[in-house]
Amino acid sequence: MLRVASQDDLSSFVKAKALSPTITNAPFSGILLSAQAKAAEAQAVAPSPDAAAVAALSAALSQFGISVPPALRITTGANGLELSGDNRNAKFQAMLQANPALETTLNGMIGQQDMARKNALKDVVRDFLGKSASPGMEAFALDFMDEEKNDTYSLSFNGANIGVDEMGSKGWQPVKDTKDFRADLLAAYTKYQVTHAVTVEKRKDEDDNAQNLGIKSKLAEALKKDDVAAS
């Protein structure tokens, strides 16, 4: 028979919880701990956003006798998705021909990350310029956007996880996000100032360059907030 907790029961429970991290002799301690354990278990086994793609790709690879590991590096070639330089590519192409919906899904994942990357870059540059940027700052921002353009993507799949990467200066790397672009912009802007040989003392006496100091401070503050949010 279910017993309804009295006000005294609840008070005892609250006091016990406040006195010790481990709840003992509280009326509902067993129920609470059980609920916490189930919540933690549910969180641990919660499927990732790409779980459906992982399952579909795993099943298709198995059907065509493509073993993973070793991990797959799915690149985009002139004829679509491929395993460039991988002796499993012939089977992979046959698999894609037999599973057009899967190919659409994989291409869609790349397209989504490409759009998210472009939007992040635009947002960072827009915040950098503000509402009244000087012609020099606008020219710098355009150069920065050109430098950060990237249309080379791939998918990595190790049998359990799938993700989109971009080609960086040192090879494949995770697709850049807002935090990455802010760090790149701060570094590029610092280099821009050094290149133009403008000292801190001189900047303090010039309105346009005083604005430049404010921009650097704003970028640095945004990076700090990103670090706090990520921790």
Contacts in CASP RR format, 6 or more apart in sequence:
PFRMAT RR
TARGET T0000
AUTHOR 0000-0000-0000
METHOD contacts of the structure
MODEL  1
MLRVASQDDLSSFVKAKALSPTITNAPFSGILLSAQAKAAEAQAVAPSPD
AAAVAALSAALSQFGISVPPALRITTGANGLELSGDNRNAKFQAMLQANP
ALETTLNGMIGQQDMARKNALKDVVRDFLGKSASPGMEAFALDFMDEEKN
DTYSLSFNGANIGVDEMGSKGWQPVKDTKDFRADLLAAYTKYQVTHAVTV
EKRKDEDDNAQNLGIKSKLAEALKKDDVAAS
5 13 0 8 1.000
5 27 0 8 1.000
5 28 0 8 1.000
9 27 0 8 1.000
9 28 0 8 1.000
12 25 0 8 1.000
12 26 0 8 1.000
12 27 0 8 1.000
13 23 0 8 1.000
13 26 0 8 1.000
13 27 0 8 1.000
13 28 0 8 1.000
13 29 0 8 1.000
16 23 0 8 1.000
16 24 0 8 1.000
16 25 0 8 1.000
16 26 0 8 1.000
16 29 0 8 1.000
17 23 0 8 1.000
17 26 0 8 1.000
23 29 0 8 1.000
23 30 0 8 1.000
23 32 0 8 1.000
23 33 0 8 1.000
26 32 0 8 1.000
48 54 0 8 1.000
48 161 0 8 1.000
50 109 0 8 1.000
50 161 0 8 1.000
50 162 0 8 1.000
50 163 0 8 1.000
52 105 0 8 1.000
53 105 0 8 1.000
53 106 0 8 1.000
53 109 0 8 1.000
53 162 0 8 1.000
54 157 0 8 1.000
54 159 0 8 1.000
54 160 0 8 1.000
54 161 0 8 1.000
54 162 0 8 1.000
56 99 0 8 1.000
56 102 0 8 1.000
56 105 0 8 1.000
57 102 0 8 1.000
57 106 0 8 1.000
57 157 0 8 1.000
57 162 0 8 1.000
58 68 0 8 1.000
58 159 0 8 1.000
60 95 0 8 1.000
60 98 0 8 1.000
60 99 0 8 1.000
60 102 0 8 1.000
61 67 0 8 1.000
61 68 0 8 1.000
61 72 0 8 1.000
61 95 0 8 1.000
63 95 0 8 1.000
64 91 0 8 1.000
64 92 0 8 1.000
64 94 0 8 1.000
64 95 0 8 1.000
64 98 0 8 1.000
65 91 0 8 1.000
66 72 0 8 1.000
66 88 0 8 1.000
66 91 0 8 1.000
66 92 0 8 1.000
66 95 0 8 1.000
67 88 0 8 1.000
68 157 0 8 1.000
68 158 0 8 1.000
68 159 0 8 1.000
69 158 0 8 1.000
69 159 0 8 1.000
71 156 0 8 1.000
71 157 0 8 1.000
71 158 0 8 1.000
71 159 0 8 1.000
72 83 0 8 1.000
72 86 0 8 1.000
72 88 0 8 1.000
72 92 0 8 1.000
72 155 0 8 1.000
72 156 0 8 1.000
72 157 0 8 1.000
72 158 0 8 1.000
73 83 0 8 1.000
73 84 0 8 1.000
73 86 0 8 1.000
73 154 0 8 1.000
73 155 0 8 1.000
73 156 0 8 1.000
73 172 0 8 1.000
74 81 0 8 1.000
74 82 0 8 1.000
74 83 0 8 1.000
74 92 0 8 1.000
74 106 0 8 1.000
74 154 0 8 1.000
74 155 0 8 1.000
74 156 0 8 1.000
74 157 0 8 1.000
75 81 0 8 1.000
75 82 0 8 1.000
75 83 0 8 1.000
75 84 0 8 1.000
75 154 0 8 1.000
76 82 0 8 1.000
76 110 0 8 1.000
76 152 0 8 1.000
76 153 0 8 1.000
76 154 0 8 1.000
77 84 0 8 1.000
81 92 0 8 1.000
81 96 0 8 1.000
81 103 0 8 1.000
81 106 0 8 1.000
81 107 0 8 1.000
81 155 0 8 1.000
82 89 0 8 1.000
82 92 0 8 1.000
82 93 0 8 1.000
83 89 0 8 1.000
83 92 0 8 1.000
86 92 0 8 1.000
95 102 0 8 1.000
96 102 0 8 1.000
96 103 0 8 1.000
106 155 0 8 1.000
109 155 0 8 1.000
109 162 0 8 1.000
109 163 0 8 1.000
109 164 0 8 1.000
110 153 0 8 1.000
110 155 0 8 1.000
110 164 0 8 1.000
111 153 0 8 1.000
112 164 0 8 1.000
113 153 0 8 1.000
113 164 0 8 1.000
113 166 0 8 1.000
113 175 0 8 1.000
114 151 0 8 1.000
114 153 0 8 1.000
114 175 0 8 1.000
116 175 0 8 1.000
116 177 0 8 1.000
117 150 0 8 1.000
117 166 0 8 1.000
117 175 0 8 1.000
117 176 0 8 1.000
117 177 0 8 1.000
120 176 0 8 1.000
120 177 0 8 1.000
120 178 0 8 1.000
120 180 0 8 1.000
120 181 0 8 1.000
121 145 0 8 1.000
121 148 0 8 1.000
121 176 0 8 1.000
121 181 0 8 1.000
123 178 0 8 1.000
124 178 0 8 1.000
124 181 0 8 1.000
124 182 0 8 1.000
124 185 0 8 1.000
125 141 0 8 1.000
125 144 0 8 1.000
125 145 0 8 1.000
125 181 0 8 1.000
125 185 0 8 1.000
127 218 0 8 1.000
127 222 0 8 1.000
128 137 0 8 1.000
128 141 0 8 1.000
128 185 0 8 1.000
128 189 0 8 1.000
128 215 0 8 1.000
128 218 0 8 1.000
128 219 0 8 1.000
129 137 0 8 1.000
129 138 0 8 1.000
129 141 0 8 1.000
133 141 0 8 1.000
134 208 0 8 1.000
134 211 0 8 1.000
137 215 0 8 1.000
140 188 0 8 1.000
140 189 0 8 1.000
140 192 0 8 1.000
144 184 0 8 1.000
144 185 0 8 1.000
144 188 0 8 1.000
147 188 0 8 1.000
148 176 0 8 1.000
148 181 0 8 1.000
148 184 0 8 1.000
150 166 0 8 1.000
150 167 0 8 1.000
150 168 0 8 1.000
150 176 0 8 1.000
152 166 0 8 1.000
152 167 0 8 1.000
153 164 0 8 1.000
153 165 0 8 1.000
153 166 0 8 1.000
153 167 0 8 1.000
153 175 0 8 1.000
154 164 0 8 1.000
154 165 0 8 1.000
154 167 0 8 1.000
154 172 0 8 1.000
155 162 0 8 1.000
155 163 0 8 1.000
155 164 0 8 1.000
155 165 0 8 1.000
156 162 0 8 1.000
156 163 0 8 1.000
156 165 0 8 1.000
156 172 0 8 1.000
157 163 0 8 1.000
164 175 0 8 1.000
165 172 0 8 1.000
165 173 0 8 1.000
165 174 0 8 1.000
165 175 0 8 1.000
166 172 0 8 1.000
166 173 0 8 1.000
166 174 0 8 1.000
166 175 0 8 1.000
166 176 0 8 1.000
167 173 0 8 1.000
176 184 0 8 1.000
178 226 0 8 1.000
179 223 0 8 1.000
179 226 0 8 1.000
179 230 0 8 1.000
182 219 0 8 1.000
182 222 0 8 1.000
182 223 0 8 1.000
182 226 0 8 1.000
183 223 0 8 1.000
185 219 0 8 1.000
186 216 0 8 1.000
186 219 0 8 1.000
186 220 0 8 1.000
186 223 0 8 1.000
189 212 0 8 1.000
189 215 0 8 1.000
189 216 0 8 1.000
189 219 0 8 1.000
190 216 0 8 1.000
193 212 0 8 1.000
193 216 0 8 1.000
198 209 0 8 1.000
198 212 0 8 1.000
200 213 0 8 1.000
202 209 0 8 1.000
203 209 0 8 1.000
203 210 0 8 1.000
203 212 0 8 1.000
203 213 0 8 1.000
204 210 0 8 1.000
204 213 0 8 1.000
END
